[in-house]
Amino acid sequence: MAGNSMMAHTAALLVLAVVFCSWNYAGAEGEDCCLSISKNKIPHRLVKSFYIQTADMGCKIPATVFITKKGVKLCAPPPENNNWVQKVIRNLKNRSRKKHKGKKQ
């Protein structure tokens, strides 16, 4: 009898551990990942920075994440799939170069 009781407790703990781990992972995945992308153009003057979201980051879809001057994250298509995204990124890089040139002088 004691063996069955111990086995039931062990099984219950194992189930709880699996549920907790999968719940924890699902919560972490959705925090910083775009779950969908918008094809609406984002005006470059509103954007402060960007990063590329990849599957290596644990995200389900590839995306370009633009961060606005107000700190809002906007999800756009990957740059290789969209010309306007490439233009916004190019504009940000040019702005960054101009800032660094100005600081060196």
Beta strands, then each sheet from edge to edge (+ up, - down):
strand 1: 47-53
strand 2: 63-68
strand 3: 73-76
sheet 1: 1+ 2- 3+
end
